Amino acid sequence: MHTVSGRWQLGLLLSLTTAFLWGLLPIALKGLLQQMDAITIVWYRFFSAALVVFLFLLFRKRLPSFSAMKGKVGLLLAITISGLCLNYVFYQLGLELITPSSAQVLIQLAPMLMLLGSLIVFKERFSKMQWLGFSCFVIGLILFFNLRFGEIFSQMNGYTLGLIWILIAAVTWAAYALAQKQLLNNFSSNQIMFMIYLACVPLLLPWANPLQAISLNGFGWALLVFCCLNTLIAYGAFAEALAHWEASRVSSVLAITPLITIGSMKLLAHYYPDYLVAEPINHLSILGAILVVIGSAITAIAGRKRKKVRYPLRPLAKP
């Protein structure tokens, strides 16, 4: 069993770094969509990630063995590849139609759906506190979109379609995460991510247009580089945070990501009003976003509750 280092200050700093980068990502992606189509952006993110992770694994002599990819392992790998690929694509398509704030709040459904899926797939159980956190999360979502109810339920417009794309992105991410959890018995997380990135590059190429990068201006190139590096740096900080701090505490810090997006959008609207259109927000929307964060944090922390051992006859042998 992995034991954290106990350097919680470093774990907190790394967790905040990840949350900050993930909070800025949809804002950068939204800006880049003004110069590049959604599929091409996703293709570049996968291509750059595959290249960097390949060099990392090659240097450490940890490239995965492709001979192990058969039977159940091959099926799980296919689910992880298709799940994360579709997650990236549908999230990008949804972001094209709605604001970064809306996308970031709604995509928080992804880890919740993963936890609900664990109840079925892994026969896990929710504690009372987790159900309380989930209820808080759902109420928060409803309150956040209170100004959009008429638009969402009255007609199938671009905003409603964007929300549907983000919802599908959350479902596909949950499927990816559940399958990856099983694959960790055969491969490391870096090996799994490399195989996903590598497979997605040729899969998306027929719908991508890499030559679009030629027409980018300086600001567009800066956004593209930021988006490509964001996932690598953020996931690197996330993995390192788990080495120093408990996973539940890291997850609870990452729950603040939507607030970072909302706050950043407000700053952009004030200083650069022509860059992006901010999400219309009232007091109920702000309360809803806070409840989404609180609900996510409660569910993550309560999920780490230890099971009671009724008859501890002798210490268990360490693996």
N, C-alpha and C positions, 0 to 999 in steps of 0.2 A: 504494500500500500504506500502511495506517495505521501511523504511528510513535508509540510511547508517549512520554510526556513525560519518563520517567525518574525521576519523583518517587515512588519505590517506597514510601516511608514513608506517603504519602497513599493510594497504591494498597492497601497492606496494611490501613490503618485502614478504608477503605471496604469492602474485602473482608470484614473481621471484622464490620463493621456488618451487611452482608448476611447473613452466616452466623448472626449472633446473632438477627436478625429472623426468618429462615426457621426457626431452631431453636425459637423461641417460638410460631410460627404454629400448628402442630398442637395445642399445649396450649390456646391461646385458642379455636381452632375446636372442640375437644372440649368445652370448657366451654360454648360458645355452643349446641352441639347439645342441651343440656339445656333450652333455651328456644325453639329454632327448628329447623325441619326442614332437612335437608341441601340440598335443591334451592333453597330460599329463601335460604339463606346464600350459595350460589354465585351466585344471581341478583343479590343486593345487591353482591357483590364485582365482578361484571362491570359492573353499572350505574354504580357509583361510579367505576370505572376508566375506562369509556367517557367519562363526563362530564369527568373531569380531563384525560385525554389529548386529548379534542376541543378543550378550551379552550387547551391547550398548543400544539397544531398550528395552531389558528385564529390565535393570537397570532403565531406564527412564519410564518404563511401557507404551511404545508406540508401542508395536507389532501390526502389521496390522490386521484388522478384515477380515478373509477369507470369511465371509458371504457376503461381499460387492462385491466379485469378480464374478459377473454374468452380463449377457447382454452385453451392450456396454463396460462396464468397463472390463469385462473378455476378450473381444476381443482386447481391447487396451493393456491389460496386456500381452496377448499372443504375440502381435506384439513387445512389448518392450523386452520380454524375448528372442524371436527368433532373433530379430534384434541385441541386444548386444552380445548374444551368438555367432552368426555367425560373428559379427565384430571381436571378440576376436580370433576366430578360423581362419578366412581368413587372418587377419593381421599376425598371427603367421605363417601360411603357406607361405604367401608372404615373410615374413622376412627371412624364411629359404632359399629363393632363391636369394634375393637381399641384398644390403647393408643397414645398419641402416639409413644412410643419405638419400638414395632414398626412403625408406619406410616412413621416417618422413616427407619428403617434400610432397610426393604424398598423404599421409593421411590427409593433410591439406584440401583436397577436401571435407572431411566429413562435417565440419561446413558450407562450401559454398553450398553444396548440400542441407543441412538443410534449409538454408536461401532461396534457390531457391524453395524448397518444400513448404515453408511458403507462397510463392506467390500464390500457387495453393490451398493448404489446408486451410490456414487461410485468404486468399484474401488480403495479405499484399502487399505493394508496395515498390519497390526499388527507392531510390532517385537517382539523377544524380551522386552524389558522390559515392554511393554504386555501381552503374554500372561502374564507373571509377575504383573503387577498385577491382571489379571482373575482369575487363579487364586487369588490372595490374597483378593480380594473375595468370591469364591464360598465359599471356606473360612470366611471371616468370617461370612457369612450363616448358614451351617449351624451354626456354633458359637453365634451369638447366640440362635437359636431352640431350643437344645438342651433347655431345660426344657419346651418345648411340643410335642415330637415326638409323644408319646402322644396329645395333644389334636388335633394337626393331622392325623395319619394314621389315627387310629382311627375318627373319625366326622366327619360334615359338620355341625359346630356353627357358632355365630355367629362364633367367632374364626377358624375356617378360611375361612368365607365372606368375612370382612373382609380376610384376606390375599389372597384371590382378587381382590377388588375393587381392592386396591392394586396387585396385579400387572397387572391390566388397565389401570389408570391409568398405570403405567410404560410399557406397550406403546403406548398412545395418545399419550403425551407424546413418545416416540421418533419416532412417525410425524409428529407436529406439527413436531418439531425438524428432521427431514430435509426436510420440505416447505418450512419457513420458510427453510432454508439456500438453497434454490433461488430463493425469492421475493425474497431480498435483492438479486438482480440487477435487480429492477423497483421495489422500494419500500424505504424505510428501515425499521429495526426498529420505530420508534414508529408509523409508518403501518400496518405489519402488525398490531401489537398493537391499534391503534385499530379496525381493520376486524374483528378477531376479537371484541373486546369488544362492539362495536356489533351484530354479527350475533347474538351469544349472548344478548343481552337479550331480544329477542322470541322466540328459539328456546326459552328456558327458561320464559318467562312462563306458558304453560298449566299447568305443573307447580309453579310457585312461588306463594307466598301472601304478597305484600309487606305485607299488613295485620298479619301476625304481629308486626311491629316495634312495634305499638301496645301489645302486652301485655308487652313486655320491661321488666324492672326496671332500675334504674340500672346495676347490674353488667353486665347483658346488653347494654345500650346501649354501655357502655365496650368490651366484647368485640367487638361488631359494628363499631364505629368502628375499633378496632385492626386487625381482620381486613381491613377495606376499605383502610385506609391502608398496611398492612404490605406488600402486593404492590407498590404504587406507590413507596414509599420504598425498599424493598429492591431493586427492579429499577433504580431511579434510582441508588442507590449502586453497584450492580453495573455499570451502564453507565459510570458515571464512573470506577470502578476500572479498567476496561479502557482508559480513556484515559491512565492513568498507569502501568500495570503490564502485563506480558505475560499473555495469556489463560490460559496453562498454569499460571502461578503463582496467578492469581486462582482458577482451578478447584481447585487443590490446597488453598487455604485454605478454600474452600466445602465441601470434603470433610469438615470437622470438624462440619458441621451436626448429624448424628445425636448426636454426643457432647454438644453443647449441649442438645439435647432431653432426653437421658437424665439429664444433670446437673441440669437445671431440674426435671425430674420428681422426682428424689430430694429436692431442696430443698422442693418443694411437699409431698411426702409427709411430710417432717419437720415443717414449720411449719403446713401446712394439710392435714392428713390426710383431711379430709372433702371436699376439692375434687374430686380425681380418684384413681382406682386406678392405682398405679404398676405397670409391667411387672415380673414376678418375674425377678430377675437373679442369677446366680451368677458365679463367677470366669471360667468359660468364656464366658458371655454378654458380659462386659466385654472379654475378649480378642477375641471375635468382632467386637464393635463397633469396636475399635481396628484390627483387620485390614481391616474394611470401609473405614475411613478411609484406611489406608495403601494398600490396593489401588486405591482411587479416585484418590488423589494420584499414585501411580506411573503409572497409566494416562494421566492427564492430562498429566503432565510429559513422559513418554516420547513422547507423541504429538506433541510439538513438535520432535522431532529433525529437524534439517535434512537434506535429501537432498544427497548428494554430486554435484557437477557434474564430469564426467570431463574435458570439453574446453571450458573457459571461454575462447572465442576473443575475445569482447569484452563489455563491460558491457551488461546488458539495459536497454532504455529504460524509464524509470519511467512508469506509466500516468497 
